[in-house]
Amino acid sequence: MPNIKSAIKRVKVAEKANAANVQAKSAMRSTVKKAEQALAAGAENAPELVAVASKALDKAASKGLIHKNAAARKKSRLAAK
């Protein structure tokens, strides 16, 4: 643990941000997984789930959780399915 006050604060802020990023990334992965499962099962609500997953991917890319090209690739593969 650091001794300098500003360094202590940076550690706390970084831990808080890391927890938020992990949670957001996990939620994004869950929405993508639900959409893929719905597409595989041929569910009637698959288009809505794909739209939700696409939005989640865009949001994650805008926040810097994943690279914008990775988001575009995942969206493209979902749309192709």
C-alpha positions in Angstrom: 0.0 0.0 0.0 1.4 3.4 -0.9 2.2 6.0 1.7 1.5 9.2 -0.3 -2.1 10.5 0.1 -2.7 11.0 -3.6 -1.3 7.5 -4.4 -3.7 6.0 -1.8 -6.6 7.7 -3.4 -5.5 6.5 -6.9 -5.5 2.9 -5.6 -9.0 3.3 -4.2 -10.3 5.0 -7.4 -8.7 2.4 -9.6 -10.2 -0.5 -7.5 -13.7 1.1 -7.8 -13.3 1.7 -11.6 -12.1 -1.9 -12.0 -15.1 -3.3 -10.2 -17.5 -1.2 -12.4 -15.6 -2.3 -15.6 -15.8 -6.0 -14.6 -19.5 -5.8 -13.9 -20.2 -3.9 -17.2 -18.1 -6.3 -19.3 -19.8 -9.3 -17.7 -23.3 -7.9 -18.4 -22.2 -7.2 -22.0 -21.0 -10.8 -22.4 -24.3 -12.1 -20.9 -26.4 -10.2 -23.4 -24.3 -11.4 -26.3 -24.6 -15.0 -25.0 -28.4 -14.8 -24.6 -28.7 -13.5 -28.2 -26.5 -16.3 -29.5 -28.5 -18.9 -27.6 -31.8 -17.5 -28.9 -30.5 -17.5 -32.5 -29.3 -21.1 -32.1 -32.7 -22.2 -30.7 -34.6 -20.2 -33.3 -36.6 -18.2 -30.8 -39.1 -15.7 -32.0 -37.6 -12.9 -29.8 -34.1 -13.4 -31.2 -34.1 -10.1 -33.3 -34.9 -8.1 -30.1 -32.1 -9.9 -28.2 -29.7 -9.2 -31.0 -30.6 -5.5 -30.9 -30.0 -5.4 -27.2 -26.7 -7.2 -27.6 -25.7 -4.8 -30.3 -26.4 -1.8 -28.1 -24.5 -3.4 -25.2 -21.5 -3.9 -27.5 -21.6 -0.3 -28.7 -21.8 1.0 -25.1 -18.9 -1.2 -24.1 -16.8 0.1 -27.0 -17.7 3.7 -26.2 -16.6 3.3 -22.6 -13.3 1.6 -23.7 -14.1 -1.8 -22.2 -13.6 -3.5 -25.6 -12.0 -2.2 -28.8 -14.3 -0.6 -31.3 -13.2 -3.1 -34.0 -13.9 -6.0 -31.7 -17.4 -4.6 -31.0 -18.0 -4.2 -34.8 -16.7 -7.8 -35.4 -19.0 -9.3 -32.7 -22.0 -7.3 -34.1 -21.3 -8.4 -37.6 -21.1 -12.1 -36.6 -24.3 -11.8 -34.6 -26.1 -10.2 -37.6 -24.8 -12.9 -39.9 -26.2 -15.7 -37.7 
